[in-house]
């Protein structure tokens, strides 16, 4: 599907909270106009939806992330919840919890990201990636999203959570519909049903892990931890498992799919990858900057606060647009050039500060290993039909990417 560029002249008519806008249109010119002329843009109310601030510059996004005493996530951290009355997981899930409880939850969950466990997961991820790419190359055409990228991040996060292999395909079907849809007019019930089934799944799984204080998987850590002497409630446990499975799946999946499409569109960078003239860590960072799997982050002002030239009032909803900040001319030299050797690369794909995405290390590992597998196994890649984009105002990615992967010729015996 070809996305239509949007003229910045129509800015005041746009609804930036509309998933159709982001799925079917390209907003690069709008973001450039906002950064240069209206960096503190008050998005007008739409129907029952309240107005909100739109911050498009990297520096202003950083100010919001740093000033945690003036901005809270506890009324939601994305527009779909902020504009509809708040997040039901507020004060329970790490991503929408602040203060001491946030710190204690984060410390508990960080224990699952040990170097030993990550090394084991990296090895498993690479084996899976190679198998998926080899299988895709054996077909005349593959759908890279369905057959490759969708199967990588979920396996990694399920490894951290020790989710049984036989349940992973079921969870993939749920996570792909919890915060986005494959078509424009999907009923809201579809999203809520997926979210509810994820929560119930982890409630049942946690029951089997209680009492095992020696296990270091995420579900066991949450099921057996104590905060201020009290065990986590079932609601806290379920919501944090939900947050990890969604966050751990979506970022990596969309970065991997978008990464292949971008490499196909930039043959010079494909050659640089194949020739090994760029480091995998540097290349992965540019993929993450360019693909922007998370479009924005949301906060609510807890008091009057000055951001740049703008006074933001207590209670105002604020959205920081990563899709714009990652192309900020004041931070990135030639920001609309895709360059795998870009350094420094201060992208905000994983946010910043106390709410830095917990799974950022895992997502980087996934992208690095995919890049290494592509340059090792694939001689040539081409897109064979139009892609399809997901419908979401939070996430940015594809639901389908038809492609032909040509294998490297095997050396003769």
C-alpha positions as CSV (number, residue, x, y, z in Angstrom):
1,X,0.0,0.0,0.0
2,X,1.4,3.4,-1.1
3,X,1.1,5.9,1.7
4,X,0.0,9.4,0.7
5,X,2.2,12.3,1.8
6,X,0.3,14.8,3.9
7,X,0.7,18.5,3.3
8,X,1.5,20.6,6.5
9,X,-1.1,23.1,5.3
10,X,-3.7,20.7,6.5
11,X,-2.2,20.4,10.0
12,X,-5.2,21.9,11.9
13,X,-7.5,19.4,10.2
14,X,-5.5,16.3,11.2
15,X,-6.3,14.0,14.0
16,X,-2.9,12.7,15.2
17,X,-4.7,10.1,17.4
18,X,-6.3,8.5,14.4
19,X,-4.8,5.1,13.5
20,X,-5.9,5.5,9.8
21,X,-3.8,8.7,9.5
22,X,-0.6,6.8,10.4
23,X,-1.3,3.7,8.4
24,X,-2.3,5.3,5.2
25,X,-0.3,8.6,5.1
26,X,3.3,9.8,5.3
27,X,3.7,12.7,7.8
28,X,7.4,13.7,7.2
29,X,6.5,17.2,5.9
30,X,4.1,17.7,8.8
31,X,6.7,16.9,11.4
32,X,9.3,19.2,9.7
33,X,6.8,22.1,9.7
34,X,6.0,21.4,13.4
35,X,9.7,21.3,14.4
36,X,10.5,24.5,12.6
37,X,7.4,26.6,13.2
38,X,5.1,25.1,15.8
39,X,7.1,22.9,18.2
40,X,4.5,23.4,20.9
41,X,1.4,22.6,19.1
42,X,-2.0,22.4,20.9
43,X,-3.9,19.7,19.1
44,X,-7.6,20.8,19.2
45,X,-10.3,18.5,20.7
46,X,-12.1,16.2,18.3
47,X,-15.6,15.2,19.4
48,X,-15.4,13.7,22.9
49,X,-11.6,13.6,22.7
50,X,-9.9,16.3,24.7
51,X,-7.1,18.5,23.3
52,X,-3.4,17.7,23.9
53,X,0.1,19.1,23.4
54,X,2.2,17.8,20.5
55,X,5.9,18.1,21.1
56,X,8.0,17.3,18.0
57,X,11.6,18.3,18.9
58,X,14.2,16.0,20.3
59,X,15.2,18.4,23.1
60,X,11.6,18.9,24.2
61,X,11.0,15.2,24.3
62,X,14.1,14.8,26.5
63,X,12.8,17.6,28.8
64,X,9.6,15.7,29.3
65,X,11.4,12.4,29.9
66,X,13.8,14.0,32.4
67,X,11.3,16.0,34.4
68,X,9.6,13.0,35.9
69,X,8.5,15.1,38.9
70,X,6.3,17.1,36.6
71,X,5.0,14.4,34.2
72,X,3.3,11.2,35.2
73,X,2.5,8.0,33.3
74,X,-0.1,7.0,35.8
75,X,-3.0,8.3,33.7
76,X,-1.7,6.5,30.7
77,X,1.5,6.6,28.5
78,X,-0.2,6.7,25.1
79,X,-3.0,8.7,23.5
80,X,-5.6,5.9,23.2
81,X,-5.7,5.6,27.0
82,X,-5.0,9.3,27.9
83,X,-7.8,10.5,25.7
84,X,-10.4,8.1,27.0
85,X,-10.1,8.5,30.7
86,X,-6.9,6.8,31.8
87,X,-5.2,3.4,31.9
88,X,-6.8,0.6,33.9
89,X,-3.3,-0.7,34.7
90,X,-2.2,2.6,36.3
91,X,-0.2,2.1,39.4
92,X,0.1,-1.6,38.6
93,X,2.0,-2.1,35.4
94,X,5.6,-0.8,35.3
95,X,5.1,1.3,32.2
96,X,2.2,3.3,33.9
97,X,3.5,3.4,37.4
98,X,5.8,6.0,39.0
99,X,7.5,6.6,42.3
100,X,8.9,4.0,44.7
101,X,6.7,1.2,43.3
102,X,8.1,1.8,39.8
103,X,11.6,1.6,41.1
104,X,11.0,-1.6,43.1
105,X,9.2,-3.3,40.2
106,X,12.0,-2.3,37.8
107,X,14.6,-3.7,40.1
108,X,12.7,-7.0,40.3
109,X,12.3,-7.3,36.5
110,X,15.9,-6.3,35.8
111,X,17.0,-9.5,37.6
112,X,15.6,-11.4,34.6
113,X,18.0,-9.6,32.2
114,X,21.2,-11.2,33.6
115,X,24.2,-11.5,31.2
116,X,24.1,-15.3,31.6
117,X,20.4,-15.5,30.6
118,X,20.8,-12.9,27.8
119,X,23.7,-14.8,26.3
120,X,21.6,-18.0,26.3
121,X,18.7,-16.2,24.7
122,X,21.0,-14.6,22.0
123,X,22.2,-18.1,21.0
124,X,18.6,-19.4,20.8
125,X,17.6,-16.3,18.9
126,X,20.3,-16.7,16.3
127,X,19.5,-20.3,15.7
128,X,15.8,-19.4,15.2
129,X,16.7,-16.5,12.9
130,X,18.9,-18.7,10.7
131,X,16.2,-21.4,10.4
132,X,13.5,-18.9,9.6
133,X,15.6,-17.1,6.9
134,X,16.7,-20.4,5.3
135,X,13.1,-21.5,5.2
136,X,12.0,-18.2,3.6
137,X,14.8,-18.5,1.0
138,X,13.5,-21.9,-0.1
139,X,10.2,-20.4,-1.2
140,X,9.7,-18.5,-4.5
141,X,8.2,-15.7,-2.3
142,X,7.8,-15.2,1.4
143,X,5.8,-12.8,3.7
144,X,8.7,-11.6,5.7
145,X,6.5,-10.3,8.5
146,X,4.5,-13.5,9.0
147,X,7.3,-16.0,8.3
148,X,10.3,-14.3,9.8
149,X,10.1,-11.2,11.9
150,X,6.9,-12.1,13.8
151,X,8.5,-15.3,15.1
152,X,11.7,-13.7,16.5
153,X,10.9,-11.2,19.3
154,X,8.2,-13.3,20.8
155,X,10.5,-16.2,21.1
156,X,13.0,-14.0,22.9
157,X,10.6,-12.5,25.4
158,X,9.0,-15.9,26.0
159,X,12.5,-17.2,26.7
160,X,12.8,-14.6,29.5
161,X,9.4,-15.6,30.8
162,X,9.8,-19.4,30.3
163,X,6.6,-19.6,28.3
164,X,6.1,-23.2,27.1
165,X,6.9,-23.6,23.4
166,X,3.5,-25.0,22.6
167,X,1.8,-21.7,23.8
168,X,3.9,-19.2,21.9
169,X,2.0,-19.3,18.6
170,X,-1.2,-18.7,20.6
171,X,0.4,-15.6,22.3
172,X,1.7,-14.3,19.0
173,X,-1.9,-14.2,17.6
174,X,-3.0,-12.2,20.7
175,X,-0.1,-9.7,20.9
176,X,-0.5,-8.7,17.2
177,X,-4.0,-7.5,17.9
178,X,-3.7,-6.0,21.4
179,X,-2.5,-2.5,20.3
180,X,-3.0,-2.5,16.5
181,X,-5.2,-3.9,13.7
182,X,-4.5,-5.2,10.2
183,X,-7.4,-3.2,8.8
184,X,-9.0,0.3,9.2
185,X,-12.4,-0.6,10.6
186,X,-11.5,-3.3,13.1
187,X,-13.9,-3.3,16.1
188,X,-12.5,-2.2,19.4
189,X,-13.7,-5.4,21.0
190,X,-11.0,-7.3,19.0
191,X,-8.3,-5.4,20.9
192,X,-9.9,-5.8,24.3
193,X,-10.5,-9.5,23.8
194,X,-6.8,-10.0,22.9
195,X,-5.7,-8.0,26.0
196,X,-8.1,-10.0,28.3
197,X,-6.9,-13.3,27.0
198,X,-3.2,-12.4,27.5
199,X,-4.0,-11.4,31.1
200,X,-5.8,-14.6,31.9
201,X,-3.1,-16.7,30.3
202,X,-0.5,-15.2,32.6
203,X,-2.7,-15.5,35.7
204,X,-2.9,-19.2,35.1
205,X,0.9,-19.5,34.3
206,X,1.8,-17.6,37.5
207,X,-0.1,-20.1,39.6
208,X,2.2,-22.8,38.4
209,X,5.3,-20.8,39.4
210,X,4.4,-19.7,42.9
211,X,6.7,-21.1,45.6
212,X,9.7,-21.5,43.3
213,X,12.0,-18.9,44.7
214,X,15.1,-20.3,42.8
215,X,13.7,-19.7,39.3
216,X,14.9,-16.5,37.5
217,X,12.3,-16.2,34.7
218,X,10.2,-13.1,34.8
219,X,6.9,-14.9,35.7
220,X,8.6,-16.7,38.7
221,X,10.3,-13.5,39.8
222,X,7.0,-11.6,39.9
223,X,5.0,-14.5,41.4
224,X,7.4,-14.8,44.3
225,X,8.6,-11.3,44.9
226,X,7.6,-9.0,47.8
227,X,7.2,-5.2,47.7
228,X,7.1,-3.6,51.1
229,X,6.7,-7.1,52.6
230,X,3.6,-7.9,50.5
231,X,3.4,-10.3,47.5
232,X,2.2,-8.8,44.3
233,X,-1.5,-8.9,43.7
234,X,-2.8,-10.9,40.9
235,X,-3.7,-7.7,39.1
236,X,-0.1,-6.4,39.4
237,X,1.4,-9.7,38.3
238,X,-0.9,-10.1,35.2
239,X,-0.5,-6.5,34.1
240,X,3.3,-6.6,34.3
241,X,3.5,-9.9,32.3
242,X,1.2,-8.3,29.8
243,X,3.4,-5.2,29.5
244,X,6.5,-7.2,29.0
245,X,5.0,-9.5,26.3
246,X,3.5,-6.6,24.4
247,X,6.6,-4.4,24.6
248,X,9.0,-7.2,24.0
249,X,7.2,-8.4,20.9
250,X,6.1,-5.2,19.1
251,X,9.3,-3.2,19.0
252,X,11.6,-5.9,17.7
253,X,9.0,-7.2,15.2
254,X,8.4,-3.9,13.5
255,X,12.1,-2.9,13.6
256,X,13.1,-6.1,11.9
257,X,10.4,-5.9,9.2
258,X,11.0,-2.2,8.6
259,X,14.8,-2.9,8.6
260,X,14.6,-5.3,5.7
261,X,12.3,-3.0,3.6
262,X,14.7,-0.1,4.3
263,X,17.7,-2.1,3.2
264,X,15.9,-3.1,0.0
265,X,15.2,0.6,-0.7
266,X,18.8,1.6,0.0
267,X,21.1,-0.8,-2.0
268,X,24.2,1.1,-1.0
269,X,23.5,0.4,2.7
270,X,22.8,-3.3,1.8
271,X,26.2,-3.5,0.2
272,X,27.8,-1.9,3.3
273,X,26.1,-4.5,5.5
274,X,27.2,-7.3,3.2
275,X,30.8,-6.1,2.9
276,X,31.0,-5.8,6.7
277,X,32.1,-2.1,6.6
278,X,29.7,-1.2,9.4
279,X,29.5,-2.6,12.9
280,X,26.3,-4.6,13.8
281,X,25.6,-2.5,16.9
282,X,25.9,0.8,14.9
283,X,23.8,-0.6,12.1
284,X,21.1,-1.9,14.5
285,X,20.9,1.6,16.1
286,X,20.2,3.2,12.7
287,X,17.5,0.6,11.9
288,X,15.9,1.4,15.3
289,X,16.1,5.2,14.6
290,X,14.7,4.9,11.1
291,X,11.9,2.5,11.6
292,X,10.4,4.1,14.7
293,X,8.4,1.1,16.1
294,X,6.8,3.4,18.7
295,X,5.3,6.5,17.3
296,X,4.9,8.5,20.5
297,X,4.9,8.5,24.2
298,X,2.3,10.2,26.5
299,X,2.3,11.9,29.8
300,X,0.1,14.1,32.0
301,X,1.5,17.3,33.6
302,X,1.3,17.1,37.4
303,X,2.0,20.8,37.8
304,X,2.5,23.9,35.8
305,X,5.8,23.5,33.9
306,X,7.8,25.4,31.3
307,X,9.0,23.4,28.4
308,X,11.1,25.6,26.1
309,X,8.9,28.6,25.3
310,X,5.7,27.0,26.3
311,X,3.9,26.9,29.7
312,X,2.1,23.6,30.1
313,X,-0.6,23.6,32.7
314,X,-1.3,21.1,35.4
315,X,-3.5,18.3,34.1
316,X,-2.6,18.9,30.4
317,X,-2.0,15.8,28.3
318,X,1.4,15.8,26.5
319,X,2.5,13.7,23.6
320,X,6.1,13.5,22.6
321,X,6.5,12.2,19.0
322,X,9.4,9.9,18.6
323,X,8.7,9.7,14.9
324,X,9.6,13.4,14.7
325,X,12.3,13.5,17.3
326,X,14.3,10.8,15.5
327,X,14.5,13.0,12.5
328,X,15.4,16.2,14.3
329,X,17.8,18.3,12.2
330,X,19.3,19.8,15.4
331,X,20.4,16.3,16.7
332,X,21.0,14.2,13.6
333,X,23.2,15.3,10.7
334,X,21.2,14.8,7.4
335,X,18.4,13.1,9.3
336,X,16.5,11.9,6.3
337,X,19.5,9.9,5.1
338,X,19.6,6.2,6.1
339,X,23.2,5.5,7.2
340,X,24.1,2.3,8.9
341,X,27.4,3.9,10.1
342,X,25.7,6.8,11.8
343,X,27.4,7.8,15.0
344,X,26.5,9.3,17.4
345,X,22.9,8.1,17.2
346,X,20.8,9.5,20.1
347,X,17.5,8.2,18.9
348,X,14.5,8.0,21.3
349,X,13.1,4.7,20.0
350,X,13.2,3.3,23.6
351,X,12.3,6.6,25.3
352,X,14.7,7.8,28.0
353,X,15.1,8.1,31.7
354,X,13.2,6.1,34.3
355,X,10.7,4.8,31.7
356,X,13.4,3.6,29.3
357,X,12.0,0.5,27.6
358,X,12.9,-2.5,29.8
359,X,13.5,-4.7,26.9
360,X,15.8,-2.4,24.9
361,X,18.8,-4.8,25.3
362,X,16.7,-7.7,24.0
363,X,15.4,-5.7,21.0
364,X,19.0,-4.6,20.1
365,X,20.1,-8.2,20.2
366,X,17.3,-9.3,17.9
367,X,18.0,-6.6,15.3
368,X,21.8,-7.3,15.4
369,X,21.3,-11.0,14.9
370,X,18.9,-10.5,12.0
371,X,21.3,-8.2,10.3
372,X,24.2,-10.7,10.8
373,X,22.1,-13.5,9.5
374,X,21.0,-11.5,6.4
375,X,24.5,-10.5,5.5
376,X,25.7,-14.1,6.0
377,X,23.0,-16.1,4.3
378,X,21.2,-13.7,1.8
379,X,22.8,-12.6,-1.4
380,X,20.0,-10.4,-2.6
381,X,16.5,-9.3,-1.3
382,X,13.7,-7.6,-3.1
383,X,10.2,-6.6,-2.3
384,X,7.8,-8.6,-4.5
385,X,4.5,-6.9,-3.8
386,X,3.1,-3.9,-1.9
387,X,3.4,-4.0,1.9
388,X,0.5,-3.6,4.3
389,X,0.7,-1.3,7.3
390,X,-0.8,-1.8,10.7
391,X,-3.5,0.6,12.0
392,X,-2.3,2.1,15.2
393,X,-1.6,5.6,16.6
394,X,1.0,4.0,19.0
395,X,2.9,1.5,16.9
396,X,4.5,1.8,13.5
397,X,5.0,-1.3,11.4
398,X,3.8,-3.6,8.7
399,X,1.4,-6.5,8.9
400,X,2.7,-7.9,5.6
401,X,5.9,-7.6,3.5
402,X,6.1,-9.9,0.5
403,X,9.7,-10.5,-0.4
404,X,12.0,-12.7,-2.4
405,X,15.3,-13.7,-0.6
406,X,18.0,-15.1,-2.8
407,X,20.5,-17.3,-0.9
408,X,24.3,-16.9,-1.1
409,X,25.7,-19.6,-3.4
410,X,27.1,-22.5,-1.5
411,X,30.8,-23.2,-2.2
412,X,31.5,-26.3,-4.1
413,X,32.9,-29.2,-2.2
